[in-house]
Structure formats: C-alpha cells, structure tokens
C-alpha cells in the first residue's frame, strides 16, 4: 500500500501554466508593514513583484489568476484606493496591463474565459475592464456581501461598479467534500487540472489556486495569492526545517561556491542553518517555526491557521508554493509566454525555496555582533 502524502490531491488532468511577470515592482515596503516580530537588521522587504498566472485546461479553456496592478492605477482605481495608494509612500512601478502582456504574447483576449481574483486588494485586481465582457470574474465565498456595491454607489468602496457592469460575477462555493490536502477545494475546470482552494484570513473570501503540472508523478504549482506576503511567513516549518547543510555566502566574499540550496564546500564566513535558527530562538520562536507572523489581514488568527495548513504543501517536494509577491521567482523561473510545467525537472522550486534567506544575511551579521 502506498504511503499517504502530506499533501494529498485527487487524480486528474494536467493544466498548462504560465507565470506572468506583470511588470509591477513595489519598493519601499518597510518590515513592520508586513512582518512581525521585529528582526534587527531586517528593516525592509526587497522590491516586490505582483505575479499573475495563465492556466489552460486540456479542453482549451483559459483562466487568469490575479491581474496585479493596472498600467495607469491612479486613473483606474476607485478614489478610496487612489488615496490609500498615494498615502502609502510605496515606490510603485508598472509598465503594462496584464491584458497587453497577453496580447504581446499572442493570446487573443476573447479566448480568456475567466479572470480569478484571489482577493479584492489593489495589487491583485488589475483592471478587468481591459478584458471583453464575455470574460467572467470569479471571486471567493462571501465576496459580494463583504465588498459590494462598488463606487460610486458606495462612495467609500475600493472597487468600481464598472468592474461588474454587464459582466458575469461568479462566487465560488466550497460546499462539496472535495479537498486538496487540508483545504476545501473546487474543481474549476471539472477535470482535476486546476483547483481553487478556500484560504481565508487575509481577506474575506481569499482563495488560492492549485494547478497540476505533470502526472507520473503528479506535480503542482500552488498559487498562494496573499495567503502569505513573504517566504518568511511560511518557512521554515516543522514539516521542512532549514537543512543542516545549508550555506549562504556573506556578501562581498571572494568565495562563490556557497549556494542557498546547500550544495558546495563551506566557505569562510558562510552563514549556516544554526545562524538562521538563532534568529528565531532569540525572539522566543522555535528553530523550525516561520521567521515571521503576518501583519496585514482582516482576521490574523485565521490567516495564521491558513498559513499553517499551507505549510504541508510547501514541504511537499512535488508542490511548488508560489506567493504572489515572491521576487525570487523571477530570478529563477521562465515567464510567459513560456510555460512553467517543467518547474520540478528544472529545479525551480528547489532553487527558490530557501533563496529568501539571502534577505536575512544582515540580520545574522547584527546577531553575531550583538
């Protein structure tokens, strides 16, 4: 009898998946806006992307998961979002609508059956009006009650009424016993190639995606949305602690053989698993506990519960957990119009998994000096 996997998923077909670099770059995000407890030496997050994904079923149906930020945000968003956007002080840059990236890559927008919003925040909704009215908009449970009507019907809404005018809005119910790992699941294309997952906490109705990328073995890309904002929210975990042999070279070292995924000969001054574990221990956290807790969420205890569930997927070598704002993805993966189905064979998941530890090198150096 085969051993039950940590993250079990029913059998199904394979979807064609592309990671879309939306061209969004969000800088100036200070640590306390997204992560706690404070880690001395880690004062700001790296410049963040906002990823979008194109998923195609074997029958040819196409869906987009998230639309990032529109090309002209100040003229696209509802006034409440524009006000918050300007007040944030973020250094935000975006060069293109996702719709234009698709067209440049040879995709006819009329072929996009669905746009899925993981949630309603400005850096995920893009501008649905750049797609034809035949493209439905898909949202999570409770969305309509929590966030509609839009502006101007509700002057304080962060969404515009025009996003929904004459467009089908489909709210996903998670009412069947179907599950993917610990999550309630919805078989989006009815063939097991792509599931939507109930991942609440960050917002009401936050949903994630799970695309099957190969069979024999089954492999998956887990589209995390803002289930967590930073890799240090979900890593390390009891299911996947920091590998004992990991070596991260100190910047400006003349040695180039220390790699984040642990291969190579130790070099003088290299940072080890014990160094990183101590960052947690000194803040009264467990060595195999994520470095940080989330800050930005409507229900933070529920968001943390969802992250703990997602740790089972993140620890599975056949599942690549991809959060929407992970900059390490773009350092490793090939993006649209290329596909991401061969992620495991190409080693992308392994290369990305611990790459965020490079962000914490300064914190280790502060810790060593204290």
N, C-alpha and C positions, 0 to 999 in steps of 0.2 A: 504494500500500500504506500502511495506517495505521501510524503510529509506535507502537512498543511502549511502554506506560506504565511508569512507575517501579514502580507497584504494580498488577500485573495480577490480575484476578479473572475466573473463568469467568462466562459469562452465566447469568442465572437470573431468578426471580420477585422480587417486592417484598414485604418484610415490613412490617407495621405496628409502629412502635416508639414507646414512651413512656419518657421519663426519669422515674423516681420519686424524689422528694425523700423520703428515708426518715425525715426529721426529725432524723437524727443530726448533732450538732455536737461536734467533738472539738477542744478548745483546749489550750493549754499544751504543744504539741509543739515542743521545742527543736530547733534546727537539727541538732546533732550526732547526733540520733537517726535522722535520715533522709538527710542530705546531707553530702557532703564534696567537695572540700576546703573548709576554713573560708573564709567570705566576711565580712570585717569589716563590721559594720553590718547584717548579716542574722543575727539571733540566734534567731529562732523562726519557724515557719511560720504562715500565717494560720489562723484557725479552719477546720477541715476538715469537709466533709460525707462521707457514705458513700453513694454512689448505687446504686440498683437500677434494673433495666430490664425492661419488659414487652415481649416480642416475640411477634407473632402472624403465623402463616403465612397465605397466601391460602386455605388449606383450613380455617382456623379453629383450628388447634392453637396453644396458648399455652404460652410458656415464660417463666420469670423468670430473669434473670441476676443473681445475688447477692441476698442478703437483708439486708445491712447488720447492724445491732445490734438485738437484741430489746428490747422495751419494758422488760422487767424483767431486765436482764442478770445481776444478782447471784443471782437465783433461777432463771435459765435455763441458765447455763453450768456446765460441769464444774468441780470445785473448783480444778484447776490453772489454769484461765483466770481464775476469780474472784480468786485470789491474785495473779496477774500484773496483772490489771486494777486492783486496789487499790494495788499497789506502783508502778504506772506514774506516778501523780500527775497523770494527764491530767484535764482538766476535761471530762467527757463528759456529754452530754445527749441523750436520745432520748424522744420523746413518744408514738410509736405503733409497733406491729408493722407491717411491710410488708403483712401479710395484712389488717390493719384498714384501711390506706390503700386497698387494692384494693376492699374491701367498701364503703367510703365512696364510692368512685368508680363503684360499680355493677357490679363484677366478681364473679361467682359463683366462689368458690374451687374448686368442683368442676370448673370449666372449665380450671383450670391443670393441664396435662398434665405439666409438668416444672419443677423448680427446679434451676438450674445453679449450682454453686459454682465461682467462678474458682479458689478455693483454700480451705484449711481455717481460716484465721485468724478470730478472733472478730468482727472488724468487717465480715465478709462472709457469715457463715453464718446470721445471724439465729436464728430458731427454726423449723426445718422442721416441728415438731410442731403449728404453727398451721395447717398445710395437711392436707387429707384424705389418707389412706393411698393413695389412687388416684394421688396426685401422686408421680411418680418423682423420685429425687435423682440428678443427673448430676454426675460428677466427672472429673478428668483422669487420664491414664495414671500408674500407679504409686501411686495414692492409697491403695488398700486395704492394700497391703503396707507402705507407709510409716507409716500413721496409725491403722490398726485392729488390735486391737479398741479400743472406746471405754471410757469409765468406766462402771461400776465394775470391769468385767473387767480393764482395765488401770488401776490407781489413779492413774497419772500422765498418763493421756490427756487431751488438751484437748477431746476430743469425747465425747459421751454415747452409750452403747449405744442409748438410747431414740430417738435420731435415726433409727436404721436399722431398728428392730424392725418387722417386717411391712410394710416399705416396699421397693420395688424400688430397688436401688442400681445405677446403670449407669456403668461406667468406660469412657470414650471411648478407642478405639484409633486411632492415626494410622498406619494400615497401607497406605493406598492412595496412589497418586501425586498425588492431588489437592492443589493448592496455591493459596493466595491470597497474591500477592506472594512473599516468601521463606519463608512459613510453611507447614508441613504443615497441611492443613485437613480438616475433617469436615463434610459437608453435613447439617446437623442435621435439617431438615425434608424432605430429599431433593428439593428444588425450587430450590436455589440462592438462596433468600431469606435464609438465616441459616447462617453457618459458625461452628464452633468452631475455634480456632487453637491450635496447640501452642506455648506461650510459657513455657518452663521457666526456672528460675533463682531467682526469689523463693521458691518452694517446689517440692517435687516435684509434678509434675502440674498446675502452674499453667496455666490456659487463658484465652484471651481470646475475644471474640465479634466477629463482623463481620456486620452487618445491612445488606442492600441496601434503600435508602430510596426510590430512584427508578430508572427506566430512561430512556434517551434524554435526557440522559446517565445512565449508571449512577453513582449516588452511594451512599455507605456511611457508617454510623457504626461506628467501631472501638471496641468496649467493652474497655478496656485492663485492667480489674481493677487489680491491683497490679504489673503489668508494670513500671511506674514509679510512684513516690509523688507526684512533683511535676513540674510542667511543665519546670522547670529541669534535670530528668534527661534530657530528650529534645530540648530546644530551647536554643539554635539548633542547627543541624546543617549538615554540608556540603551537604545537599540543599536546605536552606532557612535560609540565614543571616539575621541581623537585617536588615530592609530599611533601606537607607541613609537613606531619608527619614523614618524613624520619629521621632516627637516625643512624649515623655512629660512632661506638665507637672509642675513641682515643687509639692508640696503647699502650700496657703495662697497660691498665686499668684492674682492677680486675673484672670488670663487663662484662659479656658475653652475655647479653640479647639484646643489640642493634644490629639490623640487617640492612643491606644495603637496603632491600626492605621495611623497615619501620615498621615492626611489633615489638612489645615489649615495655617495660617500659623505659622511658628515664633514662639514667644513668648519673651521674655527669661527666661533661667534654665532653659528646657526642656532635658531630658536627651535626648541623641541616640544613634544607633547606636554612634558612636565611644566614648561614655562607657561604654556597656554592654560593648562589646568589650574595653575596657581592664580591666574586672573579671576577665575571663578571662586576658588577657595577663599581668597582674601575678602571677597564680597559676600561670604556666607552662602555660597551656592555650591552645589555638588560638582565634582570634576566632569561628570557625564550629563550635566544639565546645560541647556542652551545658555549662551552668554548673557542674553537679554530677555526681558519681558516686553510685550507690546505696550505702546502708549496710546496710539491713535485707534480708537474703536468705540462703537456705541455701547457694547457690552464686553468689557475687557475680560472678566472671568470666563465668559462663553468663548471669546476669541482664543484665550489660552487653552481651553478644553479642545477646541478645534485644532490648534497647533499640535497639541499632544497626540491627537488622533493621526494627524498628518505625518508625525514622526515615523509611524510604521511604514508609510510609503517611501519616505525619504531614506530609510535604512535599507530598502529592498534594492538589490543590485539591478533588477530588471525594470525599475521605475526611476525616471529622471524627474525630480521635483524642480519645477521652474517657476519661481516667483516673478511677478510682472516687472519688478524693478531691480533685478539682479544684473549688475554691469558685467559680471564675469562671463555671462552667457555670450555676449557679443565679442569677447576676447577669444572665444574658443569655437563657437558654432558657426556653421554656414547658414545664411539667412535667405529669405525669399528673394528671387524665385526658386532657389534650391530648396530641397526638402530636408527634413530632419529625421526621417525614419531610421537612418543608419546610425543614430546617436551612440548606441552602445558599441557597435563594431568599431566606430571611430574614436571611442574613448571620451566623448564629450562630457558625459555625466561624471566620470571619474576625475577628469581634469578640473571641472567646475566645483565639485563638492566642497573641497577644503580651501579653494582659492581665496575665499574671503579672509582667511587667517592673515594674509598679507596686509590687510587693513589694520590689524591689531599689533603689528610689529612695534610701533611707537609705544603702545600701552605696555608691552613686555619690557621695553627698554626703561620706561618710567618705573615699572615694578622692580626691575633689577637695581635701579639706583636708589630706591627708597629704603 
